[in-house]
Amino acid sequence: MAIVEVDITIIGAGAAGLSATAEAVKLGARVALVDDNQHPGGQYFRQPAPKNFTFASLASDRDRQRFEILVNALDSPLVDYRPGATVWDIHDPLTIGVADGQRSGRIQSSAIVIAAGARDHVYPFPGWTLPGVITAGGSQNLIKGMGVIPAGPIVVAGNGPLLLVAAASLVSVGAEVAVVVEASNRSWNIVRHAGELIYGGSNLRLAVKYLRTLRKARIPVLRGYGVIAANGGDSLNSVEIAPIDSNGKFIRSQVRQIAAKTMVIGTGLTPSLELPRLLGLEEVSMPLRGGPNVLTNEKMMSSTRGVFVAGDGSSIGGVELSLVEGRIAGINAAVHADITVSKSAKATLTRDFTAHKRLCRFRSGLESVFMTKVDWYDLITPETIICRCEDVTLSELEKYKAKGLTTPLQLKAATRTGMGRCQGRNCLASLAAVTKSGSRDKEPNGEMPRTRPPARPILLSELLHEQLAPPELPEDPHLPRKRE
Ligand SMILES: Cc1cc2nc3c(=O)[nH]c(=O)nc-3n(C[C@H](O)[C@H](O)[C@H](O)COP(=O)(O)OP(=O)(O)OC[C@H]3O[C@@H](n4cnc5c(N)ncnc54)[C@H](O)[C@@H]3O)c2cc1C
């Protein structure tokens, strides 16, 4: 098996991965950039698939220019760019397994930057798996990547800033948005946290633009409401919403029905942790930032030396923070790979250190503005599907709980929850939440199924050429690997 050797491996060609690549290449580092999309850009800079695209890109001139500068770095002979390739394994901290659709190989380097981004944090509720119910991130991908406009009337519901982005995008491409339903209802928080929000810079201008788009189109925005159920058969017919009281509880005596063909639900994002978990990187619980986040220092280095984690894949913070973290990680990864750092890179680091602080303050302000006491898991009924890949409902889980199988690990084994195509990415947090009382955003240590390769689905045929390393199993293969 051929092993490719480079100075730095960067996983993910989104905002963080591209900016890390650009900085590392400027310093003369040999970089392997691996991304499972066919085009660079990740989620924010997602490029349209040219064949079936029907309307003009939503990207602003500023974003088009920024993206062009970032992708120019991929033309450098120092970059081994691998689009459409999946990192499925990290055998040791500095060697990754990459499958490109045909075969799998290994890349070894002196430093790794994991910039794997995030995914929508999905909470189950009655009707959440009906055709027509999509996530806020999914709606953005349909519009930006495929040029597809979801069918109206559309109810956009949930909590957080991505909801506003999704609603404004839908309106901009001519979709029929009936209403935006936002769970938080503390407009005075904007004033109270103005001192932090002021650090948002271009983020603030964008937020105002999105609000103006909604106001101009006369889209009603209901604050302090939430969706409690989606109704329909082969497709979505209506959505039930209810006001939320000051304790975060839904007032079910005041339920309203809204006709809808599409529901866009957004309740935040959560970092993609498959690769950090394969390495056993240290995590920290951040309920407002998608639950478990990867612990990093000011250099974006994780608890394992030489492994840097940047962007939403480390902690949810949006595109501006991802760009800054990518640059910091790219330069520090080069330092780790013994590459001499230029004066201008040092100046970039100093600037970005300050920018990082400012953007983190903005993020805290934003989190306070969108703060809600709602426990979304309260919406689950016995008939609600928890694992959509394997069609497992809460009542089925309860049946096994009654027999004494109480931990997520035991319930996974008994019901196949988390064993389908998504490999638990959508349902393991819900499984953890419904199996315990107390704080639901903290995963119970030692009771969660361990992440194993492949980190993302690949073809068995891709592994035929692999000379697999001998297994190194811990004493109990279900428990996380021991940290160094
Ligand atoms: C579905 C979705 C849509 C979003 N749309 C928007 C939007 O329109 N506007 C907005 O402001 N914010 C959006 N966001 C938020 C967005 O995550 C950030 O603003 C920004 O894109 C983060 O940049 P990043 O580089 O950290 O991650 P990303 O941009 O997500 O890039 C990560 C890249 O890594 C790749 N990757 C991950 N794991 C592997 C692996 N194992 N092997 C190979 N490649 C891998 C991913 O496919 C992706 O291309 C969206 C988030 C999601 C989840």
The ligand as an SDF file (V2000), in Angstrom:
LIG
                    3D

 53 58  0  0  0  0  0  0  0  0999 V2000
  -25.9920   21.7280    6.0400 C   0  0  0  0  0  0  0  0  0  0  0  0
  -25.4350   23.0690    6.4790 C   0  0  0  0  0  0  0  0  0  0  0  0
  -25.6340   24.2060    5.6900 C   0  0  0  0  0  0  0  0  0  0  0  0
  -25.1620   25.4490    6.1050 C   0  0  0  0  0  0  0  0  0  0  0  0
  -25.4130   26.5490    5.3310 N   0  0  0  0  0  0  0  0  0  0  0  0
  -25.0000   27.7580    5.7770 C   0  0  0  0  0  0  0  0  0  0  0  0
  -25.3250   28.9380    5.0420 C   0  0  0  0  0  0  0  0  0  0  0  0
  -25.9220   28.8540    3.9700 O   0  0  0  0  0  0  0  0  0  0  0  0
  -24.9450   30.1380    5.5480 N   0  0  0  0  0  0  0  0  0  0  0  0
  -24.2610   30.2410    6.7330 C   0  0  0  0  0  0  0  0  0  0  0  0
  -23.9580   31.3620    7.1740 O   0  0  0  0  0  0  0  0  0  0  0  0
  -23.9210   29.1460    7.4340 N   0  0  0  0  0  0  0  0  0  0  0  0
  -24.2760   27.9210    6.9910 C   0  0  0  0  0  0  0  0  0  0  0  0
  -23.9650   26.8110    7.7090 N   0  0  0  0  0  0  0  0  0  0  0  0
  -23.0620   26.9660    8.8580 C   0  0  0  0  0  0  0  0  0  0  0  0
  -21.6330   26.5690    8.3710 C   0  0  0  0  0  0  0  0  0  0  0  0
  -21.3360   25.3470    8.9800 O   0  0  0  0  0  0  0  0  0  0  0  0
  -20.5050   27.5670    8.6530 C   0  0  0  0  0  0  0  0  0  0  0  0
  -20.8450   28.8670    8.5350 O   0  0  0  0  0  0  0  0  0  0  0  0
  -19.2390   27.3280    7.7850 C   0  0  0  0  0  0  0  0  0  0  0  0
  -19.5160   26.7040    6.5820 O   0  0  0  0  0  0  0  0  0  0  0  0
  -18.2950   26.5000    8.5920 C   0  0  0  0  0  0  0  0  0  0  0  0
  -17.1230   26.2930    7.8610 O   0  0  0  0  0  0  0  0  0  0  0  0
  -16.2320   25.0130    8.1520 P   0  0  0  0  0  0  0  0  0  0  0  0
  -15.0590   25.1020    7.2440 O   0  0  0  0  0  0  0  0  0  0  0  0
  -15.9970   24.8740    9.6010 O   0  0  0  0  0  0  0  0  0  0  0  0
  -17.1280   23.7590    7.7260 O   0  0  0  0  0  0  0  0  0  0  0  0
  -17.8090   23.3800    6.3580 P   0  0  0  0  0  0  0  0  0  0  0  0
  -18.0540   24.5430    5.5100 O   0  0  0  0  0  0  0  0  0  0  0  0
  -18.9650   22.5190    6.7190 O   0  0  0  0  0  0  0  0  0  0  0  0
  -16.7180   22.4590    5.6350 O   0  0  0  0  0  0  0  0  0  0  0  0
  -16.3720   21.1740    6.1070 C   0  0  0  0  0  0  0  0  0  0  0  0
  -16.0460   20.2740    4.9200 C   0  0  0  0  0  0  0  0  0  0  0  0
  -15.4490   19.0750    5.3920 O   0  0  0  0  0  0  0  0  0  0  0  0
  -15.9910   17.9800    4.6920 C   0  0  0  0  0  0  0  0  0  0  0  0
  -15.8030   16.7630    5.4970 N   0  0  0  0  0  0  0  0  0  0  0  0
  -16.2790   16.5080    6.7370 C   0  0  0  0  0  0  0  0  0  0  0  0
  -15.8950   15.2880    7.1490 N   0  0  0  0  0  0  0  0  0  0  0  0
  -15.1470   14.7650    6.1500 C   0  0  0  0  0  0  0  0  0  0  0  0
  -14.4780   13.5190    5.9720 C   0  0  0  0  0  0  0  0  0  0  0  0
  -14.4930   12.5670    6.9230 N   0  0  0  0  0  0  0  0  0  0  0  0
  -13.8220   13.2960    4.8040 N   0  0  0  0  0  0  0  0  0  0  0  0
  -13.7890   14.2510    3.8260 C   0  0  0  0  0  0  0  0  0  0  0  0
  -14.4130   15.4560    3.9450 N   0  0  0  0  0  0  0  0  0  0  0  0
  -15.0740   15.7010    5.0900 C   0  0  0  0  0  0  0  0  0  0  0  0
  -17.4520   18.3930    4.5270 C   0  0  0  0  0  0  0  0  0  0  0  0
  -18.1340   17.6470    3.5590 O   0  0  0  0  0  0  0  0  0  0  0  0
  -17.2930   19.8590    4.1520 C   0  0  0  0  0  0  0  0  0  0  0  0
  -17.0910   20.0170    2.7710 O   0  0  0  0  0  0  0  0  0  0  0  0
  -24.4330   25.5560    7.3090 C   0  0  0  0  0  0  0  0  0  0  0  0
  -24.2170   24.4060    8.0870 C   0  0  0  0  0  0  0  0  0  0  0  0
  -24.7110   23.1810    7.6810 C   0  0  0  0  0  0  0  0  0  0  0  0
  -24.4700   21.9700    8.5390 C   0  0  0  0  0  0  0  0  0  0  0  0
  1  2  1  0
  2  3  1  0
  2 52  2  0
  3  4  2  0
  4  5  1  0
  4 50  1  0
  5  6  2  0
  6  7  1  0
  6 13  1  0
  7  8  2  0
  7  9  1  0
  9 10  1  0
 10 11  2  0
 10 12  1  0
 12 13  2  0
 13 14  1  0
 14 15  1  0
 14 50  1  0
 15 16  1  0
 16 17  1  0
 16 18  1  0
 18 19  1  0
 18 20  1  0
 20 21  1  0
 20 22  1  0
 22 23  1  0
 23 24  1  0
 24 25  2  0
 24 26  1  0
 24 27  1  0
 27 28  1  0
 28 29  2  0
 28 30  1  0
 28 31  1  0
 31 32  1  0
 32 33  1  0
 33 34  1  0
 33 48  1  0
 34 35  1  0
 35 36  1  0
 35 46  1  0
 36 37  1  0
 36 45  1  0
 37 38  2  0
 38 39  1  0
 39 40  1  0
 39 45  2  0
 40 41  1  0
 40 42  2  0
 42 43  1  0
 43 44  2  0
 44 45  1  0
 46 47  1  0
 46 48  1  0
 48 49  1  0
 50 51  2  0
 51 52  1  0
 52 53  1  0
M  END
$$$$
